[in-house]
Amino acid sequence: MAEPIKGKSKPKVLVVDDEHVIADTLAIILNQSGYEATAVYTGKGAVESARAHKPELIISDVIMPDMNGIEAAIKIREFLPGCKILLFSGQAATADLLEMARNQGHEFEILAKPVHPQDLLAKLRG
């Protein structure tokens, strides 16, 4: 995703993590870096927020209690096919979930937790 340009609208980003501190902190960092970021804390909340706000990018944890990030990403891609989705996880179970999604024809990029803010910003701008 290109770096925001002054005078243009800020790219909308949805940050999803059931750990509120992580979601809120990433949203603050993104907002300070020229994005319009919103934090939500559940997979279902991500789907509802994406439907309402139509973000260009979603950054989501994978392992969450109500709906995992991969399930949410697949649902969101149904109505926002052009949305870039970046997943992150600190748990080994993620590999199996990603493999199942790949077998269904879904490809997602994943970052390991903890995500350093500078690494995340570099990934978004690269």
The first five atom37 places (N, CA, C, CB, O) and aatype in JSON, in Angstrom:
{
  "aatype": [12, 0, 6, 14, 9, 11, 7, 11, 15, 11, 14, 11, 19, 10, 19, 19, 3, 3, 6, 8, 19, 9, 0, 3, 16, 10, 0, 9, 9, 10, 2, 5, 15, 7, 18, 6, 0, 16, 0, 19, 18, 16, 7, 11, 7, 0, 19, 6, 15, 0, 1, 0, 8, 11, 14, 6, 10, 9, 9, 15, 3, 19, 9, 12, 14, 3, 12, 2, 7, 9, 6, 0, 0, 9, 11, 9, 1, 6, 13, 10, 14, 7, 4, 11, 9, 10, 10, 13, 15, 7, 5, 0, 0, 16, 0, 3, 10, 10, 6, 12, 0, 1, 2, 5, 7, 8, 6, 13, 6, 9, 10, 0, 11, 14, 19, 8, 14, 5, 3, 10, 10, 0, 11, 10, 1, 7],
  "atom_mask": [
    [1, 1, 1, 1, 1],
    [1, 1, 1, 1, 1],
    [1, 1, 1, 1, 1],
    [1, 1, 1, 1, 1],
    [1, 1, 1, 1, 1],
    [1, 1, 1, 1, 1],
    [1, 1, 1, 0, 1],
    [1, 1, 1, 1, 1],
    [1, 1, 1, 1, 1],
    [1, 1, 1, 1, 1],
    [1, 1, 1, 1, 1],
    [1, 1, 1, 1, 1],
    [1, 1, 1, 1, 1],
    [1, 1, 1, 1, 1],
    [1, 1, 1, 1, 1],
    [1, 1, 1, 1, 1],
    [1, 1, 1, 1, 1],
    [1, 1, 1, 1, 1],
    [1, 1, 1, 1, 1],
    [1, 1, 1, 1, 1],
    [1, 1, 1, 1, 1],
    [1, 1, 1, 1, 1],
    [1, 1, 1, 1, 1],
    [1, 1, 1, 1, 1],
    [1, 1, 1, 1, 1],
    [1, 1, 1, 1, 1],
    [1, 1, 1, 1, 1],
    [1, 1, 1, 1, 1],
    [1, 1, 1, 1, 1],
    [1, 1, 1, 1, 1],
    [1, 1, 1, 1, 1],
    [1, 1, 1, 1, 1],
    [1, 1, 1, 1, 1],
    [1, 1, 1, 0, 1],
    [1, 1, 1, 1, 1],
    [1, 1, 1, 1, 1],
    [1, 1, 1, 1, 1],
    [1, 1, 1, 1, 1],
    [1, 1, 1, 1, 1],
    [1, 1, 1, 1, 1],
    [1, 1, 1, 1, 1],
    [1, 1, 1, 1, 1],
    [1, 1, 1, 0, 1],
    [1, 1, 1, 1, 1],
    [1, 1, 1, 0, 1],
    [1, 1, 1, 1, 1],
    [1, 1, 1, 1, 1],
    [1, 1, 1, 1, 1],
    [1, 1, 1, 1, 1],
    [1, 1, 1, 1, 1],
    [1, 1, 1, 1, 1],
    [1, 1, 1, 1, 1],
    [1, 1, 1, 1, 1],
    [1, 1, 1, 1, 1],
    [1, 1, 1, 1, 1],
    [1, 1, 1, 1, 1],
    [1, 1, 1, 1, 1],
    [1, 1, 1, 1, 1],
    [1, 1, 1, 1, 1],
    [1, 1, 1, 1, 1],
    [1, 1, 1, 1, 1],
    [1, 1, 1, 1, 1],
    [1, 1, 1, 1, 1],
    [1, 1, 1, 1, 1],
    [1, 1, 1, 1, 1],
    [1, 1, 1, 1, 1],
    [1, 1, 1, 1, 1],
    [1, 1, 1, 1, 1],
    [1, 1, 1, 0, 1],
    [1, 1, 1, 1, 1],
    [1, 1, 1, 1, 1],
    [1, 1, 1, 1, 1],
    [1, 1, 1, 1, 1],
    [1, 1, 1, 1, 1],
    [1, 1, 1, 1, 1],
    [1, 1, 1, 1, 1],
    [1, 1, 1, 1, 1],
    [1, 1, 1, 1, 1],
    [1, 1, 1, 1, 1],
    [1, 1, 1, 1, 1],
    [1, 1, 1, 1, 1],
    [1, 1, 1, 0, 1],
    [1, 1, 1, 1, 1],
    [1, 1, 1, 1, 1],
    [1, 1, 1, 1, 1],
    [1, 1, 1, 1, 1],
    [1, 1, 1, 1, 1],
    [1, 1, 1, 1, 1],
    [1, 1, 1, 1, 1],
    [1, 1, 1, 0, 1],
    [1, 1, 1, 1, 1],
    [1, 1, 1, 1, 1],
    [1, 1, 1, 1, 1],
    [1, 1, 1, 1, 1],
    [1, 1, 1, 1, 1],
    [1, 1, 1, 1, 1],
    [1, 1, 1, 1, 1],
    [1, 1, 1, 1, 1],
    [1, 1, 1, 1, 1],
    [1, 1, 1, 1, 1],
    [1, 1, 1, 1, 1],
    [1, 1, 1, 1, 1],
    [1, 1, 1, 1, 1],
    [1, 1, 1, 1, 1],
    [1, 1, 1, 0, 1],
    [1, 1, 1, 1, 1],
    [1, 1, 1, 1, 1],
    [1, 1, 1, 1, 1],
    [1, 1, 1, 1, 1],
    [1, 1, 1, 1, 1],
    [1, 1, 1, 1, 1],
    [1, 1, 1, 1, 1],
    [1, 1, 1, 1, 1],
    [1, 1, 1, 1, 1],
    [1, 1, 1, 1, 1],
    [1, 1, 1, 1, 1],
    [1, 1, 1, 1, 1],
    [1, 1, 1, 1, 1],
    [1, 1, 1, 1, 1],
    [1, 1, 1, 1, 1],
    [1, 1, 1, 1, 1],
    [1, 1, 1, 1, 1],
    [1, 1, 1, 1, 1],
    [1, 1, 1, 1, 1],
    [1, 1, 1, 1, 1],
    [1, 1, 1, 0, 1]
  ],
  "atom_positions": [
    [[0.86, -1.17, 0.0], [0.0, 0.0, 0.0], [0.9, 1.22, 0.0], [-0.97, 0.0, 1.22], [1.87, 1.27, 0.75]],
    [[0.58, 2.19, -0.82], [1.39, 3.39, -0.94], [1.3, 4.24, 0.32], [0.97, 4.2, -2.15], [0.31, 4.2, 1.06]],
    [[2.35, 5.01, 0.53], [2.37, 5.92, 1.67], [1.32, 7.0, 1.44], [3.79, 6.54, 1.87], [1.14, 7.46, 0.31]],
    [[0.62, 7.4, 2.49], [-0.4, 8.44, 2.34], [0.19, 9.73, 1.77], [-1.08, 8.72, 3.68], [1.32, 10.1, 2.1]],
    [[-0.57, 10.41, 0.94], [-0.14, 11.66, 0.32], [-0.98, 12.79, 0.89], [-0.25, 11.6, -1.24], [-2.21, 12.67, 1.0]],
    [[-0.31, 13.88, 1.25], [-1.04, 15.03, 1.8], [-2.08, 15.5, 0.79], [-0.06, 16.18, 2.16], [-1.83, 15.57, -0.41]],
    [[-3.26, 15.83, 1.31], [-4.32, 16.32, 0.45], [-5.25, 15.21, -0.02], [0.0, 0.0, 0.0], [-6.39, 15.47, -0.41]],
    [[-4.78, 14.0, 0.01], [-5.63, 12.87, -0.37], [-6.23, 12.26, 0.88], [-4.83, 11.8, -1.18], [-5.73, 12.47, 1.98]],
    [[-7.31, 11.5, 0.71], [-7.92, 10.87, 1.88], [-6.98, 9.82, 2.44], [-9.29, 10.24, 1.51], [-6.23, 9.17, 1.7]],
    [[-7.02, 9.66, 3.75], [-6.17, 8.69, 4.42], [-6.68, 7.28, 4.14], [-6.11, 8.95, 5.94], [-7.89, 7.05, 4.16]],
    [[-5.78, 6.34, 3.88], [-6.22, 4.96, 3.69], [-6.87, 4.44, 4.98], [-5.03, 4.05, 3.29], [-6.34, 4.62, 6.07]],
    [[-8.01, 3.79, 4.83], [-8.72, 3.23, 5.99], [-8.15, 1.87, 6.33], [-10.25, 3.13, 5.72], [-8.0, 1.0, 5.47]],
    [[-7.83, 1.69, 7.61], [-7.27, 0.44, 8.09], [-8.1, -0.04, 9.27], [-5.77, 0.62, 8.5], [-8.47, 0.73, 10.15]],
    [[-8.39, -1.33, 9.27], [-9.08, -1.96, 10.39], [-8.1, -2.88, 11.09], [-10.35, -2.75, 9.9], [-7.52, -3.78, 10.47]],
    [[-7.89, -2.66, 12.4], [-6.99, -3.47, 13.21], [-7.84, -4.38, 14.09], [-6.02, -2.58, 14.07], [-8.73, -3.9, 14.8]],
    [[-7.58, -5.68, 14.04], [-8.39, -6.65, 14.76], [-7.51, -7.51, 15.67], [-9.18, -7.53, 13.78], [-6.6, -8.2, 15.2]],
    [[-7.79, -7.47, 16.97], [-7.08, -8.33, 17.91], [-7.92, -8.41, 19.18], [-5.63, -7.8, 18.22], [-8.41, -7.39, 19.67]],
    [[-8.08, -9.62, 19.72], [-8.85, -9.76, 20.95], [-8.07, -9.22, 22.15], [-9.21, -11.23, 21.18], [-8.66, -9.02, 23.21]],
    [[-6.79, -8.97, 22.0], [-6.01, -8.29, 23.04], [-6.14, -6.79, 22.77], [-4.49, -8.75, 23.04], [-5.48, -6.24, 21.89]],
    [[-7.0, -6.14, 23.55], [-7.35, -4.74, 23.32], [-6.14, -3.83, 23.25], [-8.27, -4.26, 24.41], [-6.08, -2.94, 22.4]],
    [[-5.15, -4.05, 24.12], [-3.97, -3.19, 24.15], [-3.23, -3.25, 22.81], [-3.02, -3.61, 25.29], [-2.77, -2.22, 22.31]],
    [[-3.12, -4.43, 22.23], [-2.43, -4.58, 20.95], [-3.21, -3.86, 19.85], [-2.24, -6.08, 20.59], [-2.64, -3.08, 19.09]],
    [[-4.52, -4.13, 19.76], [-5.34, -3.5, 18.71], [-5.31, -1.98, 18.84], [-6.79, -4.02, 18.79], [-5.12, -1.27, 17.86]],
    [[-5.5, -1.49, 20.07], [-5.53, -0.03, 20.29], [-4.18, 0.61, 19.98], [-5.93, 0.28, 21.74], [-4.12, 1.68, 19.36]],
    [[-3.1, -0.04, 20.41], [-1.76, 0.52, 20.18], [-1.44, 0.58, 18.69], [-0.69, -0.33, 20.91], [-0.94, 1.59, 18.2]],
    [[-1.72, -0.49, 17.96], [-1.48, -0.49, 16.51], [-2.31, 0.59, 15.82], [-1.79, -1.86, 15.91], [-1.83, 1.27, 14.91]],
    [[-3.57, 0.75, 16.24], [-4.42, 1.77, 15.64], [-3.85, 3.16, 15.9], [-5.86, 1.67, 16.2], [-3.85, 4.0, 15.0]],
    [[-3.36, 3.42, 17.11], [-2.77, 4.72, 17.43], [-1.54, 4.98, 16.56], [-2.4, 4.8, 18.93], [-1.39, 6.06, 15.99]],
    [[-0.67, 3.98, 16.46], [0.55, 4.13, 15.65], [0.19, 4.41, 14.19], [1.43, 2.86, 15.74], [0.78, 5.29, 13.56]],
    [[-0.78, 3.68, 13.66], [-1.2, 3.89, 12.27], [-1.82, 5.28, 12.08], [-2.21, 2.81, 11.84], [-1.55, 5.95, 11.09]],
    [[-2.66, 5.7, 13.03], [-3.27, 7.03, 12.94], [-2.2, 8.12, 12.95], [-4.26, 7.24, 14.09], [-2.33, 9.12, 12.25]],
    [[-1.15, 7.93, 13.74], [-0.06, 8.9, 13.8], [0.82, 8.85, 12.56], [0.78, 8.66, 15.05], [1.63, 9.75, 12.33]],
    [[0.67, 7.79, 11.75], [1.5, 7.6, 10.57], [0.74, 7.89, 9.27], [2.03, 6.19, 10.54], [1.2, 7.52, 8.19]],
    [[-0.4, 8.55, 9.38], [-1.1, 8.98, 8.17], [-2.22, 8.09, 7.69], [0.0, 0.0, 0.0], [-2.72, 8.26, 6.58]],
    [[-2.63, 7.13, 8.52], [-3.73, 6.26, 8.17], [-4.95, 6.61, 9.01], [-3.34, 4.78, 8.36], [-4.84, 7.27, 10.04]],
    [[-6.11, 6.16, 8.57], [-7.34, 6.29, 9.36], [-7.64, 4.9, 9.89], [-8.55, 6.87, 8.5], [-8.28, 4.09, 9.23]],
    [[-7.15, 4.63, 11.11], [-7.23, 3.28, 11.66], [-8.28, 3.18, 12.76], [-5.87, 2.84, 12.21], [-8.46, 4.1, 13.57]],
    [[-8.97, 2.05, 12.77], [-9.98, 1.74, 13.78], [-9.63, 0.38, 14.36], [-11.42, 1.75, 13.17], [-9.21, -0.52, 13.64]],
    [[-9.81, 0.23, 15.67], [-9.56, -1.06, 16.32], [-10.88, -1.74, 16.66], [-8.7, -0.87, 17.6], [-11.81, -1.1, 17.14]],
    [[-10.94, -3.04, 16.41], [-12.05, -3.88, 16.88], [-11.42, -5.12, 17.51], [-13.03, -4.27, 15.7], [-10.25, -5.41, 17.29]],
    [[-12.21, -5.85, 18.31], [-11.63, -6.87, 19.17], [-12.13, -8.29, 18.94], [-11.89, -6.5, 20.56], [-11.78, -9.2, 19.69]],
    [[-12.95, -8.49, 17.91], [-13.45, -9.83, 17.61], [-13.51, -10.03, 16.1], [-14.85, -10.06, 18.24], [-13.56, -9.07, 15.33]],
    [[-13.5, -11.3, 15.69], [-13.64, -11.59, 14.27], [-14.99, -11.13, 13.73], [0.0, 0.0, 0.0], [-15.07, -10.57, 12.64]],
    [[-16.05, -11.36, 14.52], [-17.39, -10.91, 14.09], [-17.44, -9.39, 14.01], [-18.47, -11.42, 15.07], [-18.04, -8.84, 13.09]],
    [[-16.8, -8.72, 14.97], [-16.73, -7.25, 14.94], [-15.99, -6.77, 13.7], [0.0, 0.0, 0.0], [-16.34, -5.73, 13.13]],
    [[-14.97, -7.51, 13.29], [-14.21, -7.14, 12.08], [-15.09, -7.2, 10.85], [-13.0, -8.08, 11.91], [-15.06, -6.3, 10.01]],
    [[-15.88, -8.26, 10.73], [-16.77, -8.42, 9.57], [-17.79, -7.27, 9.54], [-17.5, -9.79, 9.62], [-18.01, -6.66, 8.5]],
    [[-18.4, -6.98, 10.7], [-19.4, -5.9, 10.77], [-18.77, -4.55, 10.45], [-20.05, -5.85, 12.16], [-19.33, -3.77, 9.68]],
    [[-17.6, -4.27, 11.03], [-16.93, -2.99, 10.8], [-16.49, -2.85, 9.34], [-15.73, -2.85, 11.74], [-16.62, -1.78, 8.75]],
    [[-15.97, -3.93, 8.77], [-15.53, -3.89, 7.36], [-16.71, -3.62, 6.44], [-14.84, -5.21, 6.98], [-16.59, -2.88, 5.47]],
    [[-17.85, -4.23, 6.75], [-19.05, -4.02, 5.93], [-19.49, -2.55, 6.0], [-20.2, -4.94, 6.4], [-19.9, -1.98, 5.0]],
    [[-19.39, -1.95, 7.2], [-19.84, -0.58, 7.39], [-18.85, 0.46, 6.86], [-20.1, -0.33, 8.86], [-19.26, 1.47, 6.29]],
    [[-17.54, 0.22, 7.06], [-16.54, 1.26, 6.78], [-15.69, 1.02, 5.54], [-15.64, 1.4, 7.94], [-14.98, 1.92, 5.09]],
    [[-15.75, -0.18, 4.99], [-15.03, -0.54, 3.76], [-13.55, -0.11, 3.78], [-15.72, 0.09, 2.57], [-13.14, 0.75, 2.99]],
    [[-12.75, -0.72, 4.67], [-11.32, -0.36, 4.72], [-10.56, -0.88, 3.51], [-10.69, -0.92, 6.0], [-10.98, -1.84, 2.85]],
    [[-9.43, -0.23, 3.21], [-8.55, -0.71, 2.14], [-7.64, -1.82, 2.65], [-7.72, 0.45, 1.57], [-7.15, -2.63, 1.87]],
    [[-7.41, -1.83, 3.98], [-6.5, -2.78, 4.58], [-7.05, -3.28, 5.91], [-5.12, -2.16, 4.77], [-7.62, -2.52, 6.69]],
    [[-6.86, -4.57, 6.16], [-7.21, -5.15, 7.46], [-5.96, -5.83, 7.99], [-8.42, -6.16, 7.35], [-5.32, -6.62, 7.29]],
    [[-5.63, -5.51, 9.24], [-4.53, -6.16, 9.95], [-5.18, -6.93, 11.09], [-3.44, -5.12, 10.47], [-5.75, -6.33, 11.99]],
    [[-5.08, -8.25, 11.05], [-5.84, -9.06, 12.0], [-5.02, -10.15, 12.65], [-7.03, -9.66, 11.33], [-4.22, -10.82, 12.0]],
    [[-5.25, -10.32, 13.95], [-4.74, -11.49, 14.65], [-5.48, -12.7, 14.07], [-4.95, -11.37, 16.22], [-6.58, -12.57, 13.54]],
    [[-4.87, -13.87, 14.17], [-5.52, -15.08, 13.68], [-6.35, -15.74, 14.77], [-4.48, -16.06, 13.13], [-7.53, -16.03, 14.57]],
    [[-5.74, -15.98, 15.93], [-6.41, -16.75, 16.98], [-7.23, -15.81, 17.87], [-5.37, -17.54, 17.83], [-6.68, -15.04, 18.66]],
    [[-8.55, -15.91, 17.72], [-9.49, -15.12, 18.53], [-10.62, -16.04, 18.94], [-10.03, -13.86, 17.75], [-10.91, -17.01, 18.25]],
    [[-11.29, -15.73, 20.07], [-12.28, -16.68, 20.6], [-13.56, -16.86, 19.79], [-12.66, -16.25, 21.95], [-14.06, -17.98, 19.72]],
    [[-14.1, -15.82, 19.17], [-15.41, -15.97, 18.53], [-15.34, -16.45, 17.08], [-16.15, -14.65, 18.56], [-16.12, -17.31, 16.67]],
    [[-14.41, -15.91, 16.34], [-14.22, -16.26, 14.92], [-12.76, -15.95, 14.63], [-15.22, -15.45, 13.95], [-12.31, -14.84, 14.88]],
    [[-12.02, -16.93, 14.11], [-10.6, -16.63, 13.9], [-10.4, -15.65, 12.75], [-9.82, -17.92, 13.62], [-11.31, -15.42, 11.94]],
    [[-9.21, -15.08, 12.69], [-8.93, -14.04, 11.71], [-9.01, -14.52, 10.27], [0.0, 0.0, 0.0], [-9.34, -13.74, 9.38]],
    [[-8.72, -15.79, 10.04], [-8.81, -16.33, 8.68], [-10.27, -16.45, 8.26], [-8.11, -17.71, 8.59], [-10.62, -16.09, 7.14]],
    [[-11.12, -16.95, 9.16], [-12.55, -17.03, 8.85], [-13.12, -15.64, 8.57], [-13.33, -17.7, 10.02], [-13.88, -15.45, 7.63]],
    [[-12.72, -14.67, 9.41], [-13.2, -13.3, 9.21], [-12.71, -12.75, 7.87], [-12.73, -12.39, 10.37], [-13.46, -12.12, 7.13]],
    [[-11.44, -13.0, 7.56], [-10.86, -12.52, 6.3], [-11.6, -13.09, 5.09], [-9.37, -12.87, 6.22], [-11.87, -12.38, 4.13]],
    [[-11.92, -14.39, 5.14], [-12.64, -15.02, 4.03], [-14.02, -14.39, 3.86], [-12.77, -16.55, 4.26], [-14.44, -14.11, 2.74]],
    [[-14.72, -14.16, 4.97], [-16.04, -13.52, 4.9], [-15.94, -12.1, 4.34], [-16.7, -13.5, 6.3], [-16.76, -11.69, 3.52]],
    [[-14.93, -11.36, 4.79], [-14.76, -9.98, 4.34], [-14.42, -9.94, 2.85], [-13.65, -9.28, 5.14], [-14.92, -9.07, 2.14]],
    [[-13.6, -10.86, 2.39], [-13.24, -10.9, 0.96], [-14.47, -11.14, 0.08], [-12.19, -11.98, 0.7], [-14.46, -10.78, -1.1]],
    [[-15.52, -11.75, 0.63], [-16.74, -11.98, -0.15], [-17.38, -10.66, -0.58], [-17.74, -12.82, 0.65], [-17.92, -10.57, -1.69]],
    [[-17.32, -9.63, 0.28], [-17.94, -8.36, -0.08], [-16.93, -7.23, -0.3], [-18.92, -7.94, 1.0], [-17.31, -6.16, -0.77]],
    [[-15.66, -7.45, 0.02], [-14.59, -6.49, -0.27], [-13.42, -7.23, -0.92], [-14.12, -5.74, 1.05], [-12.36, -7.37, -0.3]],
    [[-13.6, -7.7, -2.15], [-12.57, -8.54, -2.76], [-11.23, -7.84, -2.96], [-13.06, -9.03, -4.08], [-10.2, -8.51, -3.04]],
    [[-11.21, -6.51, -3.03], [-9.96, -5.78, -3.25], [-9.25, -5.39, -1.98], [0.0, 0.0, 0.0], [-8.17, -4.79, -2.04]],
    [[-9.82, -5.71, -0.84], [-9.23, -5.32, 0.44], [-7.95, -6.14, 0.7], [-10.25, -5.52, 1.6], [-7.96, -7.37, 0.6]],
    [[-6.86, -5.45, 1.05], [-5.62, -6.14, 1.42], [-5.77, -6.62, 2.85], [-4.36, -5.2, 1.26], [-6.21, -5.87, 3.73]],
    [[-5.41, -7.87, 3.1], [-5.53, -8.44, 4.43], [-4.18, -8.97, 4.87], [-6.61, -9.56, 4.47], [-3.56, -9.8, 4.2]],
    [[-3.73, -8.48, 6.02], [-2.46, -8.89, 6.6], [-2.76, -9.52, 7.96], [-1.47, -7.69, 6.74], [-3.33, -8.88, 8.84]],
    [[-2.37, -10.78, 8.12], [-2.65, -11.5, 9.36], [-1.39, -11.57, 10.2], [-3.19, -12.92, 9.07], [-0.27, -11.59, 9.68]],
    [[-1.57, -11.62, 11.52], [-0.43, -11.84, 12.4], [-0.83, -12.79, 13.51], [0.09, -10.51, 12.97], [-1.99, -12.84, 13.93]],
    [[0.16, -13.54, 13.98], [-0.14, -14.52, 15.03], [1.11, -14.9, 15.78], [-0.78, -15.77, 14.43], [2.22, -14.88, 15.24]],
    [[0.92, -15.23, 17.05], [2.02, -15.71, 17.86], [1.86, -17.19, 18.19], [0.0, 0.0, 0.0], [2.58, -17.7, 19.05]],
    [[0.95, -17.88, 17.53], [0.66, -19.26, 17.89], [0.91, -20.22, 16.74], [-0.77, -19.38, 18.35], [0.64, -19.91, 15.58]],
    [[1.43, -21.38, 17.08], [1.78, -22.39, 16.08], [0.55, -22.93, 15.35], [2.52, -23.53, 16.75], [0.67, -23.35, 14.2]],
    [[-0.61, -22.93, 15.98], [-1.83, -23.47, 15.35], [-2.2, -22.71, 14.08], [-3.0, -23.41, 16.34], [-2.96, -23.21, 13.25]],
    [[-1.65, -21.52, 13.93], [-1.95, -20.7, 12.75], [-1.57, -21.4, 11.45], [-1.22, -19.37, 12.85], [-2.29, -21.28, 10.46]],
    [[-0.46, -22.12, 11.45], [0.0, -22.78, 10.22], [-1.06, -23.72, 9.67], [1.3, -23.56, 10.49], [-1.29, -23.75, 8.47]],
    [[-1.7, -24.49, 10.54], [-2.75, -25.41, 10.09], [-3.94, -24.65, 9.52], [-3.21, -26.3, 11.26], [-4.5, -25.04, 8.5]],
    [[-4.33, -23.56, 10.19], [-5.46, -22.75, 9.7], [-5.15, -22.13, 8.35], [-5.82, -21.65, 10.71], [-6.01, -22.09, 7.47]],
    [[-3.92, -21.65, 8.17], [-3.53, -21.07, 6.88], [-3.53, -22.12, 5.78], [-2.13, -20.43, 6.98], [-3.95, -21.85, 4.66]],
    [[-3.07, -23.31, 6.11], [-3.04, -24.39, 5.13], [-4.46, -24.76, 4.7], [-2.32, -25.63, 5.71], [-4.71, -24.98, 3.51]],
    [[-5.38, -24.82, 5.66], [-6.78, -25.12, 5.32], [-7.35, -24.03, 4.41], [-7.64, -25.25, 6.61], [-8.07, -24.33, 3.45]],
    [[-7.03, -22.76, 4.7], [-7.52, -21.65, 3.86], [-6.92, -21.75, 2.46], [-7.16, -20.29, 4.51], [-7.63, -21.54, 1.47]],
    [[-5.63, -22.07, 2.36], [-4.98, -22.22, 1.05], [-5.66, -23.32, 0.24], [-3.48, -22.53, 1.22], [-5.87, -23.18, -0.97]],
    [[-5.99, -24.41, 0.91], [-6.65, -25.53, 0.23], [-8.01, -25.13, -0.32], [-6.79, -26.71, 1.17], [-8.51, -25.76, -1.25]],
    [[-8.62, -24.09, 0.27], [-9.91, -23.59, -0.21], [-9.72, -22.44, -1.21], [-10.76, -23.12, 0.98], [-10.7, -21.83, -1.63]],
    [[-8.47, -22.16, -1.58], [-8.2, -21.13, -2.58], [-7.99, -19.73, -2.03], [0.0, 0.0, 0.0], [-8.04, -18.76, -2.78]],
    [[-7.74, -19.61, -0.73], [-7.52, -18.3, -0.11], [-6.05, -18.17, 0.27], [-8.42, -18.11, 1.13], [-5.48, -19.06, 0.9]],
    [[-5.44, -17.06, -0.11], [-4.04, -16.82, 0.19], [-3.93, -15.57, 1.05], [-3.2, -16.67, -1.11], [-4.46, -14.52, 0.69]],
    [[-3.26, -15.67, 2.18], [-3.09, -14.53, 3.08], [-1.64, -14.4, 3.49], [-3.99, -14.69, 4.33], [-0.93, -15.39, 3.66]],
    [[-1.21, -13.15, 3.64], [0.13, -12.88, 4.13], [0.08, -12.87, 5.66], [0.68, -11.52, 3.57], [-0.9, -12.42, 6.24]],
    [[1.14, -13.36, 6.29], [1.12, -13.43, 7.76], [2.44, -12.91, 8.33], [0.86, -14.87, 8.23], [3.52, -13.18, 7.8]],
    [[2.32, -12.18, 9.42], [3.47, -11.69, 10.19], [3.46, -12.38, 11.55], [3.43, -10.14, 10.35], [2.4, -12.69, 12.08]],
    [[4.64, -12.62, 12.11], [4.73, -13.23, 13.43], [4.56, -12.17, 14.51], [6.09, -13.96, 13.6], [5.04, -11.05, 14.38]],
    [[3.86, -12.54, 15.58], [3.72, -11.67, 16.73], [4.92, -11.89, 17.63], [2.37, -11.94, 17.5], [5.4, -13.02, 17.69]],
    [[5.43, -10.93, 18.32], [4.98, -9.53, 18.31], [5.45, -8.82, 17.05], [5.49, -8.8, 19.56], [6.55, -9.08, 16.54]],
    [[4.61, -7.92, 16.56], [4.92, -7.14, 15.37], [5.52, -5.81, 15.82], [3.65, -6.93, 14.48], [4.87, -5.05, 16.55]],
    [[6.74, -5.52, 15.4], [7.33, -4.22, 15.73], [6.67, -3.17, 14.84], [8.9, -4.24, 15.53], [6.54, -3.38, 13.63]],
    [[6.25, -2.05, 15.41], [5.55, -1.02, 14.62], [6.31, -0.59, 13.36], [5.29, 0.19, 15.48], [5.69, -0.4, 12.31]],
    [[7.64, -0.42, 13.45], [8.4, 0.0, 12.27], [8.36, -1.07, 11.18], [9.86, 0.3, 12.65], [8.29, -0.75, 10.0]],
    [[8.4, -2.35, 11.58], [8.31, -3.43, 10.6], [6.95, -3.43, 9.92], [8.56, -4.8, 11.27], [6.85, -3.64, 8.71]],
    [[5.89, -3.19, 10.7], [4.54, -3.14, 10.15], [4.42, -1.99, 9.16], [3.51, -2.98, 11.29], [3.91, -2.18, 8.05]],
    [[4.87, -0.8, 9.55], [4.79, 0.35, 8.65], [5.58, 0.12, 7.38], [5.28, 1.61, 9.35], [5.14, 0.5, 6.29]],
    [[6.77, -0.49, 7.5], [7.57, -0.78, 6.32], [6.83, -1.75, 5.4], [8.92, -1.37, 6.73], [6.87, -1.6, 4.18]],
    [[6.15, -2.73, 5.98], [5.38, -3.71, 5.2], [4.24, -3.01, 4.45], [4.82, -4.84, 6.12], [3.97, -3.32, 3.29]],
    [[3.56, -2.07, 5.13], [2.43, -1.38, 4.51], [2.88, -0.48, 3.37], [1.69, -0.56, 5.54], [2.18, -0.33, 2.38]],
    [[4.05, 0.11, 3.51], [4.54, 1.05, 2.51], [5.29, 0.35, 1.39], [5.45, 2.08, 3.15], [5.5, 0.92, 0.32]],
    [[5.69, -0.9, 1.64], [6.48, -1.64, 0.65], [5.62, -2.34, -0.3], [0.0, 0.0, 0.0], [6.11, -3.01, -1.2]]
  ]
}
